[in-house]
Structure formats: C-alpha cells, structure tokens
Amino acid sequence: MDSRTHVELARRLLSLCNADDRLSVVSLFPQIDRWPHTLHRMYAHTVFKAHTISEIGLNVLAYDSWTDTENVYEVTRFQEEKERLLTYLPEQSLPAGLGQGQREAILMSYISHIYLDTYNQPAQPFAPLSVYCAGQWHLWEQLGDFRRTLYTTQVIDALRADLFADRFWADLPAISATALIQAMLKLMCEHSLGKISENVIPDVLNALSLTPCLPTELDTATAFLHGFEDILNRVHVKHLVGKPRSYAPIPAAELAVA
C-alpha cells in the first residue's frame, strides 16, 4: 500500500497496545530499500531486519549528527528520506528518546509494513530463513491488472477512506504489540499457499528477542487481523473491480509511495 495507508494502519495498531502513535513513522522504515530500485522489497522488507533498521532510523530522525559506521547504507538512506518521513509526524520532528521502553511497539510498527505489503505484490517476509513468498493470491485473481489504477489515480485515497471509516474500528479490544506481531507472522505464513511453515515463527521471535504471547492473546490478535483483512479485501474489490472509474490521474510528482 502507499505511505499514508501504512502510517494510518500503524496508528490504529499502536492504539490497541497503548503505545505512542508517533511510532507509526517506523512503519515507513522498510522503504529505505526503494533505492537503488533493484533492492526494493528485497532488503529491508524482511522481519529479521526490523530491530536493527528501526534503531538506526529512530536515531537518524531524532539526532541530526547521528551516525553508525557499521551500517553506512542504512544511515545514508535514512538521511536522504528524513525530511519526507518526518512529514508524517504532526510535530514534524521526532523527540530524542522516543521509543525507549516501547521496543515491542516499534517492532510491531515495522512489521506491519511488511504484512500490509502482501496486498501489493508477493513478499518474502522471512528471508533469508525462508525464501518463499506471501501474498493475497485469491484477491489478486479477482482484481486482475490493478496496480496502475491503484497507484496512479485517486483510487488509493478512496480505498483508504473506506477502509478506515468502517465501523470495525469503533470498538476494539486491547491487544499487546507482541500478540499483534505474532498474529501478523502467522497470517503471512497462511498467505504463502502452504510454502512457509509456522515453524519459522519461533525463530523470528527469538531473533527479535520477543517472548511468545499466550495462546488466548494470539487468538484475539488473529481474529482482529482477520476482520481487518475482510474489510481490506472488500474495499479492494469495491474500488478495483467492475466498471472503469472516473478518478483523475495523479500528477507524477504526487504519486503514492509504496
């Protein structure tokens, strides 16, 4: 999806776990691999890089002179993207120290980007441990050739508005960030046409230094995300299937950033 949709979803998820909604900007951090184009969704779009890249990004956004000689590519890309990323924060800046004590929420915001990107095109969320892809295969069968319409016209704005105006968002349960992470990992496995086993999940949680949530918490988080996916599938079909729509093309300079 586009940047605004990533941020808005992250804000909604952060509210479920009572975390600072400014951490929603972390949902855009996987976008550092948009340049060079050959890396797009092939470098930072993996759950195994969530901790390292999130830490670098938060520091670059908070401190003008922050650097890390061991991760020059990531620091350079965040410096290049800093101005754009900060436009998604109401304060247009990220206070130093934001995120301390909210490690799970930071990781959740990052992973939400990879999870939502399964609606764009096949993703490799567990690379390099598992190289197989997750994606919305059955939805894409209904949509056909949808990507140009979605990302070069006002369809994405209408779709997003419908998605977040749904009454589904009116009364939501409290869900921990770890449970949301684990549920997103579970669903990405489910969206792999049987190619990715849920056996990868313990390895991911261990790599992120997360303790697995209780089964009841996972059930609640999974049910919530299933409800979210039902709505997202429905609005995709509503706006992308059927008669051509009269949405005006968006000027090239304003095209959605996915």
Secondary structure, DSSP 8 states (H G I E B T S, - for coil): --HHHHHHHHHHHHHHTT--GGGGGGGGGGGGGGSSGGGTTTSS-SGGGHHHHHHHHHHHHH-TT---TT-HHHHHHHHHHHHHHHTTSTTSS--TTTTTT-HHHHHHHHHHHHHHGGGTS-B-TTTTT----B--HHHHHHH-S-HHHHHHBTHHHHHHHHHHHSGGGSS-----HHHHHHHHHHHHHHTTTT-S-TTHHHHHHHHTT-----HHHHHHHHHHHHHHHHHHHHHHHHHHSSS-----B--GGG----
